[in-house]
Every structure is written in C-alpha cells, then in structure tokens.
Amino acid sequence: MSSSPAVLMRLMASAFSVAEKAGDVVRSVLKAGDLDVVAKTGANDLQTKADRLAQQSICASLARKFPRITIIGEEDLPSQEVEEELIESRHSEEVLAQPCPPEYSSAREEELVVWVDPLDGTKEYTEGLLDHVTVLIGVAYEGRAIGGVINQPFYNYEMGPGAVLGRTIWGVLGLGAFGFDLREVPAGQHIVTTTRSHSNKLVTDCVDAMRPHKVIRVGGAGNKIIQLIEGKASAYVFASPGCKKWDTCAPEAILHAVGGKLADVHGNSYTYHRDVQHMNAAGVLATLRDFDYYASRVPASVKLALLTA
C-alpha cells in the first residue's frame, strides 16, 4: 500500500490550482472594467479590486485545506467571510504525482509558511501592460524558500482574440521547475532586467556598473525571474529597499530549483520565517548563471548605502 503524498506536495498541488483560480479572478476584474484602484503609500504603490479578491481567494482556499500553515499576504485586508465562488478546492494531479524531495518529506503543516502576492505588477495592470502581471505563491520551510508557483494570467494576450490566456510555472527545490522551457542568454551577453517604476540613483548606479549590453525595465519581480529562466535577461538588479518577501519567495524557489541564485546586493540570502521583516531592505540581485560575476560588480557605494539591511 503506497503512502499518502507529503504535505509539501499536497500544498504545492493545491497552490497550483489556487493560483490559476486567482488568475481567473484577475482577468475577470479587468474584463468587467471596474478596477477600483486605491493608492496605498503613493502613486506607484496601488491596490485594485483584483488584488483584494485574488488574495481572499488564495488565502481562504489554502487555509481551508491546510488550517495549520501560516499564510502571509501582501494586502492588509479586514477579516471577512469569503464568497464561496472564490474558493478553489481542486488540486493539480500532475504536481501531486511528483516525488517529494527527501529533505522535505517529513515537513509538517505548521512548519510551512506561505507568502502570497495576489497580483504582482499592480501598476502595470492598471496601465494595460498585462504581460508584466503575475500571481505569486511561495512556500518556505525553516526560513528557506523551497516551493513556488507563478501564474501569468495574461500569458499569450498579445496573440489577439481567441488566444488561450494564462500559464502556470511551478518548482520545488531539489525537484526542479516546470511549465516553461529553460533557456540561457547567449554566452558573453550581459542583459539586465530592473524596475520600471521604482528607480532611483542607487538602482541606476548599480545597473550601470554591470556594464550591460542591454537594460530591460519592466514591472513585477515574478516577471523578472521569468525573464531569467527563459533566457531574456541574465541578471535582475534592484539595489534599493522596496521588494518584499511575498515578491521574492515564489520566484526565488523556482530560480533556485533550476540552479540560479537570488540574494541581496551583498550576496546574502533572505529568510522567510513567519516573523521575519517583510521588506527586502538590501535590494535584490538574481541570476540564472554567473551570480559571482554580477555580485563582484556591485559598487562599494551601493553596498555601503544598503549596509544597514
């Protein structure tokens, strides 16, 4: 008689389907036309009806199945009953069929922390830059990002009417990542992806120090990590506070699952314990390959400015 799947793989299988449900919500709100935009801390820090509904859907769906996990979402929402139509009870059989890496097979529900960004790239969502938008569900164990799901609600939207929208990428450390074709930037090319709407002198100085052949400025941490794993960029550089743990947990797990690295500008790893500071105060540096090359080019002035993180 075969044993039941490990808690981690059951959670990942559910998170896969829950992220797809959240992607449906994000598309539906846009189609309805009433985004109900609220500025949280400023014009570049927005929240929409889609952010709110998608987070309710994700958190309520996972909490119902896994009542002992800790779930931390980006949006500070009041406690309220969640409409049943927002609950996703299904799971991905394809994910569940994958073996759990031995080092996580005994992880208990109460030891797992889930970091949720219901709509990464909200500003771009409001501006119609839909390929920047992702739904992020990350899983941490013992402070380490070990599992991630990234849903792109509008993947294929530029193909026009009739195109099948959306895809879901997922990965587990020690198992691998799925739902995309892993590609690398051609040898010798240094292509940097960085923020579109949160730049400053530190960010610019650090990007320039990489001596990139090309700089891509886009929204969303999830989107930038996808650029790394699909060979569109070789480094994600953001030398500033601003990114939060819910922005990086899922992307980091997927990137690490295929041999990449995400850290702060000093090369130190972030931790994802339930009581950790939410802000990634020392910025983000991530690559699929050659992390040490890019880390060595971070200016001393940038490191000094972000030394307190």
N, C-alpha and C positions, 0 to 999 in steps of 0.2 A: 504494500500500500504506500503510495507516494505521499510525502509530507506536504502540507499546505505551503503556498508561496510565502517568502519572508515579508515582514511588514513593509520594508522599504520598497519592494517591488509592487506590492499591493497599492501602496501610496503613489508610486510613480504611474502605475496603470490608471488610477483614478485621476491623478493630476493631468494626465494626457487628455482625457475626455473632458475634464472640467475646464482646461484651457481652451479647448475647441468650443465649448459652450460659451465661455467668456468672449471668444472671438465672434461668435454669432451675435451676442449682445452688442458688441462694439459696432458691428456692421448695421444692425437694426436701428440703433440710435442715430447713426449718420443718415440712414435712408429716411427715417422719419423727419429729419430736418431740424429738430429742436435739441441743440447740444446743451443748453442751459449752462453756459460757461461761468465759472466763478474763479476770480483771481485769489490765490491763497496768500502768497507772500509778495507777489508782484506780477507784472505783465508776462514774465517768462515762466511763471510757476502757476499753471492753470489746472482746474479740475472741471470735468464735464459730467453730464448725466451718465455717459458711458463709463467713466472711471468709477462712479459710485455704484452703478448697477453691476458692473463686472466684478468689483471687489465683493459685493454682497453675494453674488453667485458663487465665486470661488471659495470664499471663507465658509459660507454656510454649507456648501456641498461637501467640502473636505471635513469640516467639523462634525457633520452628521455621521460620516463613515469612520472617522478617526477622532473620537472625542478627547483623547488624551494628548494629542500633539499640540504644540504651541504654534499659532499662526499669527504672523505679524504682517499687516498690510500697510501700504503707503497712505491710504486715505484715512483720516481721522473721522470716522462715521459714528453717529449715535447708535446705541443699541436699539434694534427694532426687529420685528418679525419680517422674515424674508419671504417674498411671494413664492409659492410652490413652483411656479413656472420657471423660476431662476435656478432651481436645484437640479444638479446633474448627478444622477445615481449610477450611471453606466461607467464602465472602465474599458481600457484597451486590452483585448486578449493578446494582441501582438506584443505589447510591453510585458504583460504578465507571464508570457511564455519564456522570457529571457531569464537566464540564471542570475541569482543574486551573487555579487562578489562575496567571497567567504568572510572578508573582514567586516561586512555589514549584515551578515545573515542573522546575527543574534541581537541586532539593534531593536530596542523596544519603542513602542509608540511614543511614550512620554519622553524619550531621549531625542526625538526628532523635532527640529524647528523648521517651519515653512515660512519663507519670505516671499511676499506677493506684491508685484507691481501690476495692477489690473489693466493699465494702459500706459505703456512706456512710450514716450513721444507725444504727449498730450498737445503741446503747442503745434506740432506738425499736423496732428489730427485735425485741429481747428482750422488749419491753413490749407488742407487738402493734399498735403504731402504724405499720402497714405502708405507708401512703401516704407516709411520710417517707423511705423507703428508696430508694436509687439505687445503680447501678454506674457508676463514672466512669473513662473512659479519655481522657486528654488528650495531645495531640501538640504538642511545642514545636520551634521551629526558630530558630536564632540567638538563643535565650533568650526568644523570644516565644511565647505560647500561640496556635497557629494552627488547631488542629483539636480537636474534642471530640465524644465520644459519651456520652450519658446514657441508661442503661436504667432504667426503673422496673419492677421485677419484679412489683409488686402493683397496677399501674395497673388500675383497674376492680374491685378486690377488694370494694369496698363494694356492688357491684351484686348480690352474693349468688352462690349456687351456679349453675354453668352459664355465668357470665360469662367472656369471654376475657380472661385476665390478661396484663398487660405491654405496654409500648410502648417504642420506642427513638427518641430525639431525637439529631440529629447536625448538625454545622455545620463550615464551614471559612471562615476569614477571607478576604474577597474573593469568596466564592461565595454565602454565605447559610446559613441554617439550616432544617432540615426535620423533619417528624414531629409538628408541633403547629400550632396556629393562633395567630399573633402578635396579641396584644391589649394595650391600654394601660389603666391605671387612669383612670377618668373625670377630666377636667380639674378641677383645684382640690382633688383628694383627695390627702392625704398618708398613705399606708398603709405602715408599716414592718414588715418581717419580720426577726426576730432569733432568737438562740439560745433554745432551750427548757431546756437542762440545763447550760450553761456561762456563766451570767450572773455579773456582779459589779458593783461600783459604777461603774466606768468605762463598762461596757456600758449600764447604766441611765441614767447621766448623758447619754451621747451620744444614746440613743434619745429621752429626754425633750426634749433640745434641738432635735430635729427638729419638735417640736410636731405630732405625728401625730394624725390623726383616729382612727386605729386601729393597734393593735400586734398582730402575729401572732407567736406564739412556737412555733417548730417545730424539728425536728431536720434535720440534713443540709444541707451547702452546695449540693449539686445540687438538692435540693428547693426551696431558697430562690430559686435562679436561675430555676427553672421558674415559680415564683410571679411573678417579674418579667416574664418573657416571655409569660405568659398573662394578665396584667392583674389579678392578685390582690394584688399589692403594688407599690409604687412605689420602695422603697429597701430594700436589705439592709444592715443596720447591725450590725457586730460590732467594737466598739472594745476589742479585747483580743488578746494573743497566743493561740494555740490552734489556729487553722486552719493546715493545712499545704499545700504545693504540690500534692499529689495531690488535695486537696479542691477546689482552685480552678482548676487548669489546664483541664480539660474545660469546666466551667461558664463560665469567662472567655471561652474561644474561641467558644462558642456565643452568649454575650451580645454580644460584640464583633462577631460576624458579622451581627447584626441592628441594629447601631448603638448598643448600650449601652456601659457602661463599668464595669470593676471595677478598683479600686486600693486602696491603703492609706488610712488616715484623713487622711494629708497630701496625698492626691491623686497619689501616686507609683505608677507601675506596678511590678508584681512581675516578676521574671525567672525563667526556668525552665531555665537551663543545668544540665547534669548534675551540676556540683559546687556548686550554689547551696545556701544554708542551707534546710533543709526547712520550718522554721517561718515563717509569715507574721507576723512579730513586731510589725508596726504595724497589726494588725487588718485588717478588710475593710469597704469601702464600695462598694456596687454599685447601679447604677440602669439602667433601660432608657432613660429620658429625664431631663433636668434634673439631671445629676450636679452641676453647679456650685452649684445651689441647696442641695442637701444637704451638699455639701462645705463651703459657707460657714457652715453651722450647727454644725459640729463644734466643741465648746468648746475654748478655748485650753488649759484644764487637762488635757483628754484628749490633745490633741496633745503637750503637754509630757511627760505620763506615758509616751507611746509614742515619744518623740523618739529613743531610742537604737536604734530598729529600722533 
